[in-house]
Amino acid sequence: MAERTLTGQLGGPVPAGIEALADNEKQDLSDALRDARHRQARALAEAGEEGLKYVPALLRGTIRKVVGL
């Protein structure tokens, strides 16, 4: 299960060094990767919102749609 999850998260085959890990270690790695991606997405969203403070208020809605926020 963890190996399939890691394959999906890595976007390709799992490197040989990771294949050598025990199943519980692979699951820990998978969980850590998922958590890191969530933190990164949250930080990017916050940075995008922070950047909008420099855009005139009348344009913010349009800019949000264009940028995808």
Backbone bond lengths (Angstrom), bond angles and torsions (degrees), N, CA, C in turn:
res aa  C-N    CA-C-N  psi(-1)  N-CA   C-N-CA  omega(-1)  CA-C   N-CA-C  phi
1 M - - - 1.450 - - 1.523 110.78 -
2 A 1.322 117.16 -50.83 1.467 120.77 -177.91 1.519 110.71 -63.09
3 E 1.326 117.47 -35.03 1.458 120.17 -179.03 1.522 111.06 -66.90
4 R 1.349 116.99 -39.72 1.474 119.87 176.27 1.519 109.86 -63.53
5 T 1.324 116.09 -41.66 1.456 120.62 179.07 1.518 110.29 -63.38
6 L 1.321 117.39 -43.98 1.462 121.10 178.64 1.528 110.80 -63.72
7 T 1.313 117.00 -40.68 1.462 120.68 178.59 1.524 109.86 -59.19
8 G 1.324 116.87 -43.78 1.457 120.78 178.07 1.517 112.47 -66.03
9 Q 1.306 116.65 -41.45 1.466 120.55 -178.89 1.524 111.88 -69.25
10 L 1.323 116.46 -36.35 1.456 120.26 -179.01 1.518 112.29 -83.82
11 G 1.321 116.80 -15.45 1.457 120.52 178.85 1.514 113.54 74.48
12 G 1.302 117.12 23.97 1.456 120.64 179.82 1.511 110.31 177.28
13 P 1.310 116.36 -168.60 1.467 119.37 -178.56 1.530 111.98 -65.24
14 V 1.314 114.09 149.63 1.467 121.05 179.24 1.525 108.57 -76.55
15 P 1.344 118.39 130.27 1.464 120.90 178.08 1.530 111.72 -58.64
16 A 1.309 116.10 153.73 1.465 122.56 -176.19 1.527 112.17 -57.07
17 G 1.307 118.03 -38.94 1.462 120.65 -179.52 1.516 112.21 -62.37
18 I 1.314 116.81 -35.29 1.457 120.66 179.12 1.514 110.78 -75.18
19 E 1.323 117.07 -34.52 1.470 120.81 178.09 1.521 111.54 -61.05
20 A 1.324 116.58 -27.16 1.461 120.63 -178.90 1.525 112.98 -75.92
21 L 1.323 117.94 -12.43 1.460 121.43 -179.30 1.529 111.06 -71.48
22 A 1.314 115.86 154.71 1.465 121.31 174.33 1.526 108.78 -70.11
23 D 1.331 116.82 159.23 1.459 121.29 -177.37 1.529 112.67 -57.44
24 N 1.330 116.88 -41.98 1.470 118.71 -179.74 1.524 111.33 -67.00
25 E 1.331 117.70 -32.21 1.462 121.08 176.86 1.527 110.63 -70.39
26 K 1.326 116.56 -38.87 1.464 120.22 176.08 1.522 110.36 -62.74
27 Q 1.333 116.62 -39.61 1.466 120.24 178.97 1.528 110.30 -65.93
28 D 1.343 116.84 -40.55 1.465 120.56 177.08 1.529 110.76 -61.25
29 L 1.322 116.13 -42.65 1.465 120.73 179.06 1.526 110.41 -64.26
30 S 1.308 116.15 -43.65 1.464 121.08 178.43 1.529 110.94 -60.44
31 D 1.314 116.44 -44.32 1.467 120.96 178.52 1.525 111.23 -63.31
32 A 1.330 115.87 -41.19 1.463 120.21 -179.74 1.528 110.93 -65.05
33 L 1.334 116.80 -41.11 1.465 120.46 177.66 1.524 111.33 -63.50
34 R 1.324 116.40 -43.87 1.468 120.94 179.41 1.523 110.35 -61.31
35 D 1.326 116.81 -46.40 1.464 120.91 -179.66 1.533 111.14 -63.36
36 A 1.326 116.58 -40.39 1.462 120.39 179.53 1.525 110.81 -64.42
37 R 1.322 117.35 -39.99 1.469 120.35 178.70 1.524 111.33 -67.22
38 H 1.319 117.04 -36.17 1.466 120.04 177.07 1.524 110.36 -65.94
39 R 1.334 116.52 -43.59 1.464 120.01 178.06 1.527 110.86 -62.72
40 Q 1.326 116.10 -41.01 1.461 120.54 179.54 1.533 110.58 -63.97
41 A 1.325 117.18 -44.38 1.470 120.61 179.45 1.525 110.49 -62.32
42 R 1.322 116.31 -42.19 1.466 120.47 178.86 1.533 110.54 -63.59
43 A 1.330 117.27 -42.81 1.465 121.23 179.49 1.531 111.20 -64.83
44 L 1.331 116.88 -39.22 1.465 119.98 178.45 1.523 111.21 -66.48
45 A 1.330 116.81 -40.42 1.464 120.49 178.04 1.527 110.45 -63.44
46 E 1.324 116.79 -43.10 1.463 120.64 178.48 1.527 111.05 -63.96
47 A 1.329 117.15 -39.71 1.462 120.58 178.66 1.525 110.81 -65.56
48 G 1.330 116.32 -38.68 1.460 120.04 177.69 1.516 111.35 -63.37
49 E 1.314 116.43 -44.96 1.463 120.27 178.23 1.529 110.87 -64.20
50 E 1.316 116.53 -39.58 1.465 120.48 178.26 1.524 110.49 -63.26
51 G 1.322 116.54 -40.42 1.464 121.03 179.09 1.514 112.97 -64.82
52 L 1.330 116.70 -29.39 1.465 120.00 179.77 1.522 112.71 -68.29
53 K 1.305 117.14 -15.88 1.465 119.61 177.96 1.529 111.68 -64.07
54 Y 1.334 116.54 -19.97 1.464 121.14 -179.31 1.525 112.12 -92.25
55 V 1.327 116.61 -1.77 1.460 122.07 179.17 1.527 108.00 -98.71
56 P 1.317 117.53 136.75 1.468 119.02 178.25 1.533 111.56 -54.40
57 A 1.314 116.02 142.56 1.465 122.35 -173.95 1.524 112.67 -54.62
58 L 1.311 118.71 -37.35 1.464 121.46 -178.44 1.530 112.92 -66.62
59 L 1.305 117.05 -23.32 1.463 120.67 -177.65 1.525 113.81 -97.38
60 R 1.315 118.56 -10.98 1.462 121.63 -172.79 1.527 113.35 -59.41
61 G 1.327 117.63 -43.04 1.464 120.38 179.81 1.517 111.84 -60.61
62 T 1.321 116.35 -44.67 1.468 120.95 179.51 1.519 110.40 -65.85
63 I 1.318 117.00 -42.51 1.465 120.79 -179.80 1.536 109.76 -64.59
64 R 1.319 117.79 -39.41 1.477 120.57 177.57 1.528 110.90 -58.99
65 K 1.342 116.53 -42.86 1.470 120.48 179.73 1.531 110.46 -65.45
66 V 1.319 117.02 -43.67 1.458 121.17 -177.99 1.524 110.54 -64.99
67 V 1.315 116.55 -43.55 1.463 121.31 -176.51 1.532 111.69 -80.65
68 G 1.312 117.06 -24.63 1.454 120.35 179.45 1.510 113.44 91.33
69 L 1.311 117.98 32.02 1.464 120.97 178.60 1.496 110.91 -93.61
